[in-house]
Amino acid sequence: MPVHVALLRAVNVGGTTPLAMADLKAICEGLGFADVKTYIQSGNVLFRSDLPSAEVAAMLDGALEKKIGKAPGVMIRTGAELQAIADRAPFPEAKPNLLHVVFLSAPAPADALEKLVAPDGEEVQLAGSEIYIHFPSGSGRSKFKLPAAKPGTARNLNTVRKLASLALEMEG
């Protein structure tokens, strides 16, 4: 059975939309997903399912809406996709914790960078359904704005690499 990695948007960030990882695991098991494992508190869950990624995302988003009152947005990737995303990360001088990957459910629009505001030297590269952002001074106090990234969810490169590793281990 294929391994899916679900990346939830706007969960356990800055005190908004709290969701215990035990609850997330139980929701996934209740949907019939197998070998469910969560990773850190930012809404990452790995599981097995024979269903297509789009169907898995819709099911999980719907179940989460019932639990937390709104559909947070769920992006699905495989271990191989996550590994490829990590491998093609631009900005080789960037520390992995300062290089974020924004995961989108569809390719970024062609005009995605038109409203970019990067006052602290942030660098951005579009790559299909991902947007790479290097925050040289960190993201915490950055005034960076990229409206095209709003419907997505971001993870730093360390987290992307770890999720890829965990998924590939599950695949055996």
Rosetta blueprint (number, residue, H / E / L):
1 M L
2 P L
3 V E
4 H E
5 V E
6 A E
7 L E
8 L E
9 R L
10 A L
11 V L
12 N L
13 V E
14 G L
15 G L
16 T E
17 T L
18 P L
19 L L
20 A L
21 M H
22 A H
23 D H
24 L H
25 K H
26 A H
27 I H
28 C H
29 E H
30 G H
31 L L
32 G L
33 F L
34 A E
35 D E
36 V E
37 K E
38 T E
39 Y E
40 I L
41 Q L
42 S L
43 G L
44 N E
45 V E
46 L E
47 F E
48 R E
49 S L
50 D L
51 L L
52 P L
53 S H
54 A H
55 E H
56 V H
57 A H
58 A H
59 M H
60 L H
61 D H
62 G H
63 A H
64 L H
65 E H
66 K H
67 K H
68 I H
69 G L
70 K L
71 A L
72 P L
73 G L
74 V E
75 M E
76 I E
77 R E
78 T L
79 G H
80 A H
81 E H
82 L H
83 Q H
84 A H
85 I H
86 A H
87 D H
88 R L
89 A L
90 P L
91 F L
92 P L
93 E L
94 A L
95 K L
96 P H
97 N H
98 L H
99 L E
100 H E
101 V E
102 V E
103 F E
104 L L
105 S L
106 A L
107 P L
108 A L
109 P L
110 A L
111 D L
112 A L
113 L L
114 E L
115 K L
116 L L
117 V E
118 A L
119 P L
120 D L
121 G L
122 E L
123 E E
124 V E
125 Q E
126 L E
127 A E
128 G L
129 S L
130 E E
131 I E
132 Y E
133 I E
134 H E
135 F L
136 P L
137 S L
138 G L
139 S L
140 G L
141 R L
142 S L
143 K L
144 F L
145 K E
146 L L
147 P H
148 A H
149 A H
150 K L
151 P L
152 G L
153 T E
154 A E
155 R E
156 N E
157 L H
158 N H
159 T H
160 V H
161 R H
162 K H
163 L H
164 A H
165 S H
166 L H
167 A H
168 L H
169 E H
170 M H
171 E H
172 G L
